[in-house]
Amino acid sequence: MMSPDGTPVTAWQALVHSQLSFISLLATCALFLACPFTRRNAEKPVLWLIAALPSTPMGQVSSSSSLLTHSLSALQPLCPCLCSASSGAPTGLCTLSINLNLRLLLPFSFPSARACFSGGSFFPGLRSALACRCIRCRQLPCWPCLEGHHSEVMAVGNERSMKALKEVWKRTENSLCADCGKPDPDWASSTLGVFICLSCSGIHRNIPSISKVKSLKMDYWDDAQVQFLAKHGNAVTKAIYEAHIPIYYYQPTYNDCQVLREQWIRAKYERKEFTEPGKQLPYSDGVKEGILWKRGRDNGQFLPRKFLLSEREGCLKYFTKQDAKEPKINVKIDVINATFQPEKIGNPNGLQITYLKDNKTRNIFVYHESGKEIVDWFNAIRSVQFHYLKVAFPIASDNEIKNRLTRNFLKEGYMEKTGPKQREAFKKRWFTLDHRRLMYFKDPLDAFAKGEVFVGSGENGYSVQKGLPSGTQGNFSWHYGITIVTPDRDYLFTCETETDQLDWMRAFTSVINQAMTPQEYAIEAYFKFKS
């Protein structure tokens, strides 16, 4: 058997061609049908529709591995996004596996050209094509020219629509993510009309019945979609879906954990919790009861415990047994703080509840399998706190009371510390800065702190200094020192890196620069009395 240019074709090549020609046609049809519905990873280029491969002289590709190598080198000039920087392999290409574990880009022979695939070789002068399209740079290889030997790349997009899209995008109201407030969002929902960041777009993608997200830079927007965005935008959509948010409800930012941001987005768009005034919400009843998995203080095991939150009693209780009549603890709501700690607890829905017992901080670590349930508990605590403080401080404004609800820790992490004589060896401890309380623990999940330091204001003699005093004794393995100066004594710490040192100093400085409240003067007096 001879090829069109007179090159002899072996029986094996002819057999492979006869088997693969039909498979090639089916594969191409499958690509056209399946690829448009492929879920894309927003951080990697995903290829779909059409990619052209130039012809290869007979015998140049003689094996499956060399065929794949040639295919990759042929694709590379079409678009720089097709190949990874390290290996040159296309990222996100649609590939098919056929017998003998041969993974390659199956060619489609145009009927008019009758391009043949035989024994892993392309016949000369003929063009084969696979479908692909880069969503990163929006380039689409053109249909093969049967007379040429190189593919031309043409840009895709409607210039008029893109110009209109950029005008809407530049509006001040759309300069921040509609859900977390992150600057410069470059994604949008074509069904909700909001501009969002990459992280929030991933959450939207998980509720496809509500939101369809597209990249503002990489995806094609038709005129109708652009007009919808122009008509809505962040301001209009927020006026609908955030019309009646309770004052105590925690609205997360881009610095908050995944579960908070996801449940905030679902509450707005999926459950529509804030579209109507006076809507009954699962965290606004003043009472919440349920099972949370609590970490044991001594054994470290998480066990189910019944928790009860009561606005009428102004407290949070938990019971070791579901039928127990007396609670294990009964904590007043005004001394409680709650903050999400997924990394520390090792669970994406991990919540740390702290409270003061004998003016010492006690930690409780809990989680729930349901992200919605744990966030409902969090907002229920804030709701009960808000109403309790409204009664306790009747002349305070809502915003003043809101600022006294649950808070995130200013800074957490490891440092080394020495004792009061400053001659002892430095020991590694886990530190938590909760406003003016600097607590240190042997382990991040300890129930009680080993010690606490009060950080007052600069006008009362408190300051933070970079480095350790000259002549400091004691062994320390970290060399980036911090000195906290108080009216009574100096506290010496070391950090592992300079970045950690600067981060801690910024956190301490932010506290020291604030004036102290009357309540904080009382706390300072207790610390002095205790020491």
Secondary structure as UniProt FT lines:
FT   TURN            4..5
FT   HELIX           11..34
FT   HELIX           35..37
FT   TURN            42..43
FT   STRAND          50..53
FT   TURN            58..60
FT   HELIX           64..75
FT   HELIX           76..78
FT   HELIX           80..82
FT   TURN            85..87
FT   STRAND          96..98
FT   HELIX           99..101
FT   STRAND          102..104
FT   STRAND          108..109
FT   TURN            111..114
FT   STRAND          117..118
FT   TURN            119..120
FT   STRAND          121..122
FT   TURN            124..125
FT   STRAND          128..131
FT   TURN            135..137
FT   STRAND          139..141
FT   TURN            146..147
FT   STRAND          153..155
FT   HELIX           159..169
FT   HELIX           172..174
FT   TURN            178..180
FT   STRAND          187..189
FT   TURN            190..192
FT   STRAND          195..196
FT   HELIX           198..205
FT   TURN            208..210
FT   STRAND          213..215
FT   TURN            216..218
FT   HELIX           223..231
FT   HELIX           233..241
FT   TURN            242..244
FT   TURN            247..248
FT   TURN            254..255
FT   HELIX           258..265
FT   HELIX           266..270
FT   TURN            273..274
FT   TURN            277..278
FT   TURN            282..283
FT   STRAND          287..295
FT   TURN            297..299
FT   STRAND          302..310
FT   TURN            311..314
FT   STRAND          315..319
FT   TURN            322..323
FT   STRAND          329..332
FT   HELIX           333..335
FT   STRAND          336..340
FT   HELIX           342..345
FT   TURN            348..349
FT   STRAND          351..357
FT   TURN            358..359
FT   STRAND          360..367
FT   HELIX           371..392
FT   TURN            394..395
FT   HELIX           398..402
FT   TURN            403..404
FT   STRAND          411..417
FT   TURN            420..421
FT   STRAND          427..434
FT   TURN            435..436
FT   STRAND          437..441
FT   TURN            444..445
FT   STRAND          451..454
FT   HELIX           458..460
FT   STRAND          463..466
FT   TURN            470..471
FT   STRAND          480..485
FT   STRAND          490..495
FT   HELIX           498..512
FT   HELIX           518..530
//
